[in-house]
Amino acid sequence: ADDARVGGAGQPGGPAPLRGPGDDEPGRDRLAGLLGPGLDGVHGPDRALDHRELERPGIIPGVEVTDEGLGDQLVLAFLARREELWTYGWLAAEVRRRTDDPRERLLTIFDVFDKWFRSPSFEGCSFINVMLEHPDPQHPLHRAAAKYLGHIREFLADLARDAGIADPESFACQWHILMKGSIVAAGEGDEEAALRAQRLGALLLDEAERGSSAGRAQAD
């Protein structure tokens, strides 16, 4: 079930392209050029807010440095590209590559995180960072970041459903809390955060499986 969600832009579950100002080329790709190496997941969205990059001629014709909302456009472009490369192109793809077993895929998330947390390039989760920097739930950047976090929960719910968990959506919320908590702990300096979260996840998974088994037994 999760296979349908791991495509890039234009694929099922992938981000919709943003249209560019004044033409038919996807604006996400043109705005993304401003972010440079940030698109490989190494740099955070604050680089996108450097309006001095707009002095490079020809990148976004017709858009001036003083255009209102341009900073938000850049961060929205970053977040869309981040989902394409981080959520679908890296996390979901790597988890699927490592194992075919849905239960193990859930636990494997933290093996993937473990390597990420120990990398010198680790800078936390851009979606969490942007959402917390804009606490107003109605702010477009808050809404966008929350939407992309929601897509991760959809991926987790697919894994839970394939693993036979009785309430995959609720389980996905719990599992996502473990993931987000481990990211924050790693940002605090705990390089063992992913493995600690994995041990808690194994307990949560055992409990969910027992509940699912009991529910099926009652139904029979």
Summary of the structure (lengths in Angstrom):
residues: 220
radius of gyration: 19.1
end to end distance: 25.7
largest distance: 68.7
contacts: 669
relative contact order: 0.12
helix: 69%
strand: 1%
